[in-house]
Amino acid sequence: MVWLLANITKFIFMTTKETRFTILMSVRDIDECADYFLNIKDDLYKLFVGFWTQHQRFTTSCDPVTCSRVIVVDDHQKANRLVCQYKDIFDSTRSELGPVQLSELRQI
């Protein structure tokens, strides 16, 4: 829980101009934790969507033309691995989608 709170705080400071953020005083009270997360979930969702749809604001390593143009299908990807670091791996078997950039090639 402490790791989660620390990373939420880091994410808020990274994606906003906030200089202060309120966190839980204790993680022992389940009801207090539930209320806390229910209160911040909508704001976190907006920040998350804003971050990934405007990723080029936060990095200089992505191509501005293709940055943030990705479909991530849940494949239990590691949260700390940037999708954009995998380049030049495409699946062109679906004509309706055009070339689809993949993070890893797999045999189906």
N, C-alpha and C positions, 0 to 999 in steps of 0.2 A: 504494500500500500504506500509505503514511503517512496519507493522508486516511482510509482505511478504519479504521486503528487509532485515529486521533483520534476518529472518530465513534462507534466502538464504546465507547471510553472515556467520551465524553460521554453516550451512551445509558445506560450502566451507572450513572453518577453521577446521571442524571436519574430513573431508575426504581428505584433502590435507596437504601439509607442508607449504602452503602459509602463510605469515605473514602480507600481505597487499592485499586488494581487493577494487576495485573501485565500488562505488555505485552512484546512481543518487543524484544530488544536490537538485533537486526539483521534486516532484511528480505531479506538477500541469500541466505540459506540456505533453499532451497525446502522441504527436508525439515523443517526447524525450523518454518517457517511452516505447513506442512500439519499437523504435530503440534499446534501451538498452536491452530489453528482447530478441529481435531477435539476438542481438550480443552474448548473453551469453547462449542461449538455448541449443546449441549443446554441449557446455562444461558441462552445468548442467546435460544434459541427460547422458553423459558419466560417470559423478560422481555418478548419481543416480543408473545407472545399475551396476557400480562397487561396490557401497555400498551394494546393495541387493544381488549381486552374491558372495560377499566376506564378508558377514555380520559377520562371525566368527572373523574377524580382529577387530571388534568394540565392541564385547561383550564376556563375559565369561560364560553367562548363557545358551547358546545354546549347544546342542549336536553337536560336530564337524562333525559327520557323516551325520546328517540330516539338519544341518543349511543351509539356503538359498535354500533348495529344496522344494519350495512351489509354488502353482499356486493360485493366488488371483483373484477370479472372482469378478468383480465390484459389490459390495453389499453396496456401500456407507459406507465403513469402515472408522472409525475415523483415521485421519492421525497420531495422537499421540499415537495410541494403537499398540504395537508391536504384530505382528502376532505370533511370536514364543512363546509368553507367554501362549498361549492356547495349552495345551498338552493333549495327550491321548484321543482325540475325533476323531474318524475315521469313514469313510463311506466305506464299503467293498462291496457295491452292484454292482460295475462296475468291472468285472473281468479283463478287458483289462488295467485298471489303477492300480490295486492292491489297498491296503488300502490308502485312501486319507484322510489326516489330515484336519479336519474342525476347524474353529474358533468358531462355534456355531451350535448346532444341530437344524434343523427345520423340521417340518412336511411338506411334499410336497403333 
